[in-house]
Amino acid sequence: MKLASVIALVALLGAGAVFGQAGSIGLFSDTYGTNCSLYDQIPGLVSVYAVHVSTSGATACQFRVEDGPGMNMMWLSDTAWGIWIGCSHCPEGIAIPYGICLSSPIHVLTMGYFAQAISQDCSWIRVVPPETLPSGQIEMYDCDSNILYPTGGTLIVNPTDDCQCDVPVDESTWGKIKEMYRE
């Protein structure tokens, strides 16, 4: 019985470690991946940032962006490194190489929207798998060229008490936490 419990615990911890490596590709109103809500209250240009968070190392990713019902901002463009690239809203999504192995937070993409100040409360924009990928999942390459499957995050437009977003948190160790409080 004890052996079965130990094996289950090791398997659970191992699964958590793999998930932590893939992380999450979310949409945020800042380039650091800390604010997953946005207010559409004044007409004008708005930037939404795709940020790869909670990964220990990645070299590329592929995903698609979906605008939810009631979200009435108009998508205009995708840029990375100041250059217009791809089509995050197309069925095949967008593939973005990072150039080198990076750890999170990784600002992957900036999407330009025109806000019209008419989006409904609790509407959303989210990262989903491209329709054309055989895996049917969001994909990323780690620093050893392995394909991993991060989760997709959601940006809440005009949040209320009924709809709050969750920002993924980087995993840490007790040693790192204790280091923060050393004098």
Backbone bond lengths (Angstrom), bond angles and torsions (degrees), N, CA, C in turn:
res aa  C-N    CA-C-N  psi(-1)  N-CA   C-N-CA  omega(-1)  CA-C   N-CA-C  phi
1 M - - - 1.447 - - 1.524 110.49 -
2 K 1.363 116.52 -44.14 1.460 119.90 179.45 1.521 110.85 -64.24
3 L 1.325 117.61 -39.90 1.452 121.58 -179.94 1.532 110.29 -62.39
4 A 1.331 117.44 -42.38 1.465 121.06 179.09 1.526 110.53 -63.26
5 S 1.328 117.55 -38.61 1.462 121.60 178.66 1.520 111.15 -65.64
6 V 1.333 116.22 -41.79 1.463 120.67 179.10 1.525 110.40 -64.83
7 I 1.326 117.28 -43.77 1.474 121.44 179.23 1.523 110.09 -62.03
8 A 1.329 117.57 -43.67 1.471 120.99 178.63 1.521 111.18 -62.37
9 L 1.328 117.38 -41.43 1.462 121.63 179.69 1.529 110.92 -64.80
10 V 1.329 117.24 -43.72 1.463 121.16 179.09 1.531 109.89 -63.44
11 A 1.321 117.69 -42.43 1.468 120.99 178.54 1.522 110.70 -63.11
12 L 1.317 117.58 -41.29 1.460 122.03 179.55 1.520 111.15 -65.00
13 L 1.328 117.21 -44.63 1.458 120.60 178.43 1.519 111.28 -65.89
14 G 1.312 117.31 -38.44 1.461 120.77 177.29 1.516 111.92 -63.62
15 A 1.323 117.43 -40.52 1.469 120.98 177.63 1.513 110.49 -64.65
16 G 1.313 117.10 -38.79 1.459 120.65 178.02 1.510 111.82 -64.68
17 A 1.325 117.36 -37.50 1.457 120.94 179.55 1.519 111.08 -66.49
18 V 1.342 117.73 -40.68 1.459 121.13 177.80 1.521 110.16 -64.46
19 F 1.331 117.67 -43.73 1.457 120.90 178.89 1.517 109.63 -61.30
20 G 1.320 117.66 -40.68 1.452 121.62 -178.99 1.518 111.81 -63.28
21 Q 1.333 118.09 -32.24 1.455 121.34 178.69 1.520 111.16 -70.39
22 A 1.317 118.27 -38.98 1.458 121.44 -178.64 1.520 110.56 -74.79
23 G 1.318 117.24 -38.24 1.456 121.31 177.67 1.516 113.11 72.05
24 S 1.314 113.98 -146.99 1.460 121.83 -177.89 1.519 108.83 -145.06
25 I 1.308 116.52 140.83 1.462 121.28 172.77 1.519 105.76 -107.02
26 G 1.305 115.40 109.96 1.456 120.58 -175.08 1.507 112.11 -118.76
27 L 1.319 114.96 172.74 1.458 122.29 177.65 1.516 108.55 -112.53
28 F 1.319 115.46 134.00 1.454 121.31 -172.57 1.526 110.53 -140.51
29 S 1.324 115.46 164.35 1.460 120.33 175.02 1.532 110.63 -96.20
30 D 1.338 117.54 9.10 1.456 122.73 174.68 1.530 109.33 -140.63
31 T 1.333 115.95 157.33 1.467 120.64 -175.52 1.523 113.67 -78.65
32 Y 1.339 118.39 -5.57 1.462 121.42 179.89 1.531 112.57 -96.84
33 G 1.323 117.37 -4.89 1.457 120.40 178.83 1.512 113.86 73.13
34 T 1.341 117.10 38.88 1.464 120.02 -179.19 1.521 114.09 -113.42
35 N 1.338 118.70 -15.42 1.468 120.95 -177.49 1.529 109.90 -125.85
36 C 1.329 116.24 105.27 1.470 120.51 -176.23 1.531 112.09 -100.61
37 S 1.330 116.40 33.10 1.464 119.92 173.74 1.523 109.02 -136.54
38 L 1.325 115.01 157.03 1.460 122.00 -175.94 1.520 107.83 -149.19
39 Y 1.312 116.61 141.94 1.468 120.66 177.99 1.520 109.61 -107.83
40 D 1.325 115.62 125.16 1.470 123.36 175.70 1.524 106.66 -100.61
41 Q 1.335 116.30 82.33 1.470 120.56 -175.87 1.516 113.54 -123.73
42 I 1.344 117.19 -13.86 1.459 121.52 179.99 1.527 107.34 -132.15
43 P 1.347 118.51 127.69 1.467 119.98 177.73 1.532 111.52 -60.92
44 G 1.331 115.40 140.61 1.463 120.63 177.79 1.508 111.92 151.47
45 L 1.324 115.61 -176.26 1.460 121.14 -178.57 1.520 110.78 -79.01
46 V 1.333 115.70 137.78 1.464 123.08 -178.87 1.526 108.09 -133.05
47 S 1.319 116.42 140.48 1.465 120.95 174.67 1.521 109.79 -105.47
48 V 1.325 115.70 136.49 1.466 123.54 173.12 1.522 105.31 -119.88
49 Y 1.333 116.15 133.45 1.460 121.17 -173.57 1.523 111.02 -111.69
50 A 1.337 115.74 128.69 1.462 120.80 169.87 1.525 106.07 -87.49
51 V 1.343 116.01 124.57 1.454 121.54 -177.21 1.528 108.41 -130.88
52 H 1.323 115.47 130.84 1.464 121.82 177.63 1.526 106.68 -89.59
53 V 1.319 116.69 112.91 1.465 121.83 -176.69 1.525 110.47 -116.43
54 S 1.310 115.45 161.67 1.474 124.06 175.38 1.516 113.71 59.19
55 T 1.317 116.94 38.56 1.458 120.82 173.93 1.521 109.22 -123.47
56 S 1.320 115.46 141.99 1.463 119.38 179.36 1.520 111.82 -83.53
57 G 1.320 117.29 -15.58 1.454 120.09 177.77 1.515 111.71 177.52
58 A 1.335 115.51 133.45 1.461 120.95 180.00 1.520 109.51 -149.74
59 T 1.340 115.77 155.15 1.463 120.74 179.02 1.521 113.33 -122.06
60 A 1.335 118.40 -12.91 1.465 121.46 -179.85 1.524 109.47 -169.73
61 C 1.331 115.60 163.10 1.462 120.01 175.32 1.525 109.70 -150.96
62 Q 1.337 115.15 162.51 1.462 121.59 176.80 1.520 108.22 -143.42
63 F 1.337 115.26 128.94 1.459 121.22 -177.53 1.526 109.54 -158.38
64 R 1.303 115.61 177.58 1.460 123.33 175.72 1.524 107.47 -132.76
65 V 1.323 117.13 155.75 1.458 121.96 178.72 1.520 108.73 -115.76
66 E 1.324 114.98 136.63 1.464 121.87 -178.32 1.529 108.87 -124.50
67 D 1.326 115.89 129.25 1.464 121.80 174.86 1.517 108.85 -91.68
68 G 1.326 116.48 131.46 1.455 121.21 -177.20 1.521 113.11 -83.95
69 P 1.337 115.84 168.71 1.454 120.53 177.92 1.529 109.98 -63.18
70 G 1.310 115.90 141.63 1.455 121.01 179.31 1.519 113.55 86.49
71 M 1.349 117.44 -10.25 1.463 120.95 176.91 1.524 106.52 -88.85
72 N 1.310 117.11 107.58 1.461 121.50 -171.55 1.520 114.21 -110.03
73 M 1.326 117.01 26.66 1.452 119.14 170.54 1.528 107.18 -84.38
74 M 1.322 117.56 146.02 1.455 121.83 -177.15 1.531 110.00 -95.98
75 W 1.345 116.48 121.03 1.453 120.95 177.65 1.523 108.74 -69.46
76 L 1.350 116.77 133.57 1.460 121.67 -177.62 1.521 113.33 -113.52
77 S 1.346 117.90 -46.03 1.464 119.40 -172.83 1.516 112.14 -162.98
78 D 1.333 114.47 165.62 1.463 123.64 173.27 1.518 107.30 -122.37
79 T 1.328 116.53 131.92 1.453 119.94 175.39 1.528 109.85 -133.90
80 A 1.320 113.96 146.05 1.468 121.21 172.75 1.520 105.46 -137.56
81 W 1.313 116.57 133.22 1.459 122.61 -178.14 1.526 111.50 57.34
82 G 1.334 117.62 29.68 1.455 122.09 178.24 1.521 114.73 78.79
83 I 1.339 116.59 8.62 1.470 120.94 -178.13 1.528 108.62 -117.45
84 W 1.342 117.07 135.94 1.461 120.58 176.70 1.520 108.42 -67.05
85 I 1.334 116.19 129.96 1.465 119.97 179.40 1.527 109.80 -141.02
86 G 1.307 116.78 146.74 1.453 124.51 166.34 1.511 118.38 47.67
87 C 1.327 112.63 -161.61 1.460 121.46 -175.84 1.531 108.67 -147.52
88 S 1.318 116.23 93.32 1.460 120.64 -177.54 1.521 112.70 -64.95
89 H 1.309 117.24 -22.56 1.464 121.43 -176.89 1.538 113.43 -94.93
90 C 1.338 117.41 -1.99 1.464 121.61 179.45 1.530 109.89 -79.02
91 P 1.347 117.98 158.15 1.475 120.34 -178.89 1.525 113.64 -55.96
92 E 1.338 117.76 -35.61 1.467 119.99 -179.40 1.525 112.36 -80.84
93 G 1.308 117.90 -7.49 1.458 121.51 177.12 1.507 112.66 71.43
94 I 1.316 114.98 -153.59 1.458 120.92 -176.20 1.532 108.77 -138.77
95 A 1.327 116.30 138.70 1.460 122.25 176.30 1.520 107.65 -112.31
96 I 1.330 116.45 129.96 1.454 120.11 -175.06 1.526 110.44 -129.24
97 P 1.342 116.92 115.41 1.468 119.98 173.56 1.528 108.93 -81.92
98 Y 1.317 117.39 140.95 1.463 121.50 -179.97 1.525 112.00 -88.16
99 G 1.315 118.00 -14.90 1.458 121.44 179.73 1.520 113.44 93.08
100 I 1.335 116.63 -41.40 1.466 122.47 178.33 1.526 107.65 -145.72
101 C 1.311 116.33 173.45 1.454 121.03 176.32 1.532 108.96 -74.28
102 L 1.329 116.71 121.41 1.463 122.33 -179.07 1.523 109.98 -123.98
103 S 1.328 116.06 152.08 1.466 120.26 172.61 1.528 108.63 -109.74
104 S 1.310 115.94 159.74 1.461 120.82 -172.40 1.524 113.28 -70.99
105 P 1.324 115.91 156.03 1.456 128.29 0.46 1.538 111.21 -80.62
106 I 1.336 115.85 138.15 1.459 122.31 -179.62 1.526 108.12 -114.74
107 H 1.330 116.85 112.30 1.465 121.20 176.20 1.518 107.02 -74.24
108 V 1.330 116.51 107.07 1.452 123.30 -171.36 1.522 112.44 -89.95
109 L 1.331 116.58 -42.63 1.461 120.51 -168.88 1.525 109.60 -155.66
110 T 1.327 116.39 144.61 1.458 121.84 171.43 1.526 107.62 -113.91
111 M 1.318 115.56 124.82 1.460 120.65 177.37 1.524 108.70 -106.36
112 G 1.322 115.63 129.87 1.454 120.59 177.35 1.520 109.89 -94.11
113 Y 1.313 115.91 131.54 1.460 122.76 176.49 1.518 109.01 -125.47
114 F 1.326 116.64 153.68 1.458 121.34 168.53 1.520 107.09 -104.08
115 A 1.331 115.98 112.86 1.465 121.44 178.94 1.521 108.83 -81.06
116 Q 1.326 115.95 136.57 1.458 121.36 -178.40 1.527 112.37 -112.96
117 A 1.332 116.56 1.13 1.474 123.14 -179.49 1.525 112.06 62.11
118 I 1.354 115.75 33.50 1.468 118.93 179.01 1.530 112.83 -131.50
119 S 1.339 117.74 7.35 1.467 119.23 178.48 1.520 109.62 -67.04
120 Q 1.321 115.60 143.19 1.458 121.28 179.64 1.530 110.84 -74.80
121 D 1.326 115.80 155.59 1.460 120.46 173.36 1.518 109.48 -59.24
122 C 1.297 115.98 144.27 1.467 123.62 176.44 1.526 113.70 64.60
123 S 1.321 118.12 21.03 1.459 118.74 172.67 1.532 107.26 -79.61
124 W 1.313 117.58 174.45 1.458 118.97 -171.08 1.514 112.98 -153.92
125 I 1.350 112.99 164.51 1.464 124.57 169.90 1.522 104.27 -133.16
126 R 1.340 118.09 135.13 1.461 118.13 -177.11 1.521 112.85 -142.03
127 V 1.322 114.95 159.65 1.461 123.52 176.20 1.523 107.66 -90.79
128 V 1.336 115.65 128.39 1.468 122.17 -179.66 1.531 108.70 -134.78
129 P 1.334 117.55 167.34 1.470 119.83 177.46 1.534 111.10 -69.20
130 P 1.332 117.26 145.64 1.459 120.26 171.92 1.528 109.84 -63.01
131 E 1.303 116.63 145.61 1.470 120.70 -178.71 1.522 112.30 -68.10
132 T 1.327 117.78 -21.61 1.464 121.21 -172.98 1.527 114.67 -95.71
133 L 1.344 118.58 -5.96 1.472 119.33 -179.26 1.526 110.73 -77.02
134 P 1.328 118.00 130.13 1.467 120.80 179.26 1.530 113.26 -59.82
135 S 1.347 117.38 -31.08 1.466 120.20 -178.76 1.528 111.69 -70.35
136 G 1.329 117.00 -23.28 1.459 120.29 -177.37 1.521 112.64 71.13
137 Q 1.347 117.18 17.85 1.460 121.64 -177.17 1.525 110.50 -132.36
138 I 1.323 115.88 163.31 1.448 121.50 168.78 1.525 105.38 -67.81
139 E 1.333 116.78 139.39 1.457 119.13 -176.87 1.518 111.55 -124.29
140 M 1.332 115.23 151.91 1.455 122.60 171.83 1.512 108.45 -146.16
141 Y 1.325 115.55 156.13 1.459 121.40 174.51 1.520 107.66 -106.42
142 D 1.348 115.92 130.48 1.464 119.03 175.35 1.533 108.41 -82.59
143 C 1.301 116.70 -178.06 1.465 121.59 -174.91 1.523 113.53 -71.02
144 D 1.331 117.75 -10.39 1.465 122.48 175.67 1.525 111.16 -104.18
145 S 1.340 117.62 16.12 1.469 124.93 178.90 1.524 113.95 66.56
146 N 1.337 117.38 23.23 1.462 121.18 173.89 1.522 108.89 -86.15
147 I 1.325 116.98 141.30 1.458 120.67 174.99 1.524 108.14 -84.64
148 L 1.321 116.22 125.47 1.459 122.95 176.40 1.531 108.26 -122.73
149 Y 1.311 115.99 167.65 1.460 121.00 -173.22 1.528 111.58 -123.72
150 P 1.339 116.99 92.22 1.463 119.23 178.15 1.526 110.96 -72.56
151 T 1.305 115.43 162.55 1.457 119.87 173.47 1.522 108.68 -82.68
152 G 1.320 115.78 165.45 1.457 121.21 176.89 1.510 110.22 -106.79
153 G 1.311 116.37 143.48 1.462 120.86 -178.75 1.514 112.11 -108.45
154 T 1.329 115.44 161.96 1.454 122.99 -176.80 1.519 111.04 -119.37
155 L 1.321 116.29 136.23 1.457 123.07 172.05 1.526 106.70 -98.89
156 I 1.321 117.21 126.32 1.467 121.28 178.60 1.522 108.45 -91.76
157 V 1.321 116.39 127.25 1.462 122.43 177.29 1.526 108.05 -98.06
158 N 1.314 115.84 127.78 1.465 123.35 -177.39 1.533 111.50 55.86
159 P 1.342 116.78 61.86 1.466 119.98 -178.36 1.534 111.96 -67.31
160 T 1.324 114.48 151.29 1.465 122.89 174.18 1.524 107.18 -129.83
161 D 1.323 117.45 -175.94 1.464 120.62 176.68 1.525 111.71 -63.21
162 D 1.340 117.37 -22.21 1.463 121.77 -178.41 1.528 113.43 -82.26
163 C 1.319 116.52 -15.65 1.474 118.79 -177.58 1.520 109.32 -143.91
164 Q 1.289 115.68 105.41 1.457 122.05 176.55 1.517 108.27 -117.93
165 C 1.301 116.19 150.25 1.458 119.37 178.54 1.519 110.13 -96.08
166 D 1.319 115.42 160.57 1.461 121.95 177.83 1.518 108.74 -114.84
167 V 1.311 116.99 125.19 1.457 121.64 176.25 1.518 107.65 -91.97
168 P 1.355 118.19 122.74 1.462 119.80 177.24 1.525 110.31 -59.43
169 V 1.314 116.08 145.90 1.461 122.08 -178.68 1.514 108.64 -111.86
170 D 1.334 115.98 135.79 1.465 119.72 175.28 1.516 109.68 -64.86
171 E 1.330 115.59 136.59 1.456 119.56 176.60 1.518 109.09 -71.18
172 S 1.305 116.75 153.24 1.452 121.56 179.94 1.517 109.16 -138.89
173 T 1.310 115.18 174.65 1.462 120.81 176.00 1.516 108.07 -114.11
174 W 1.326 116.02 163.41 1.460 119.74 177.65 1.519 109.97 -61.88
175 G 1.301 117.69 -36.10 1.464 121.01 179.23 1.525 111.53 -60.78
176 K 1.348 117.20 -44.16 1.463 120.59 178.58 1.526 111.17 -65.33
177 I 1.320 116.81 -38.29 1.464 120.27 179.42 1.529 110.26 -66.97
178 K 1.338 117.17 -44.23 1.471 120.35 179.13 1.529 111.08 -63.47
179 E 1.350 116.59 -35.94 1.454 121.03 179.13 1.526 111.93 -59.96
180 M 1.320 117.27 -33.89 1.459 121.21 -179.09 1.529 111.83 -64.75
181 Y 1.326 117.69 -25.09 1.467 121.19 -175.18 1.524 113.52 -106.01
182 R 1.322 118.05 5.64 1.465 120.33 177.95 1.516 109.66 -74.14
183 E 1.329 115.14 145.61 1.468 119.24 -179.58 1.503 111.49 -91.10
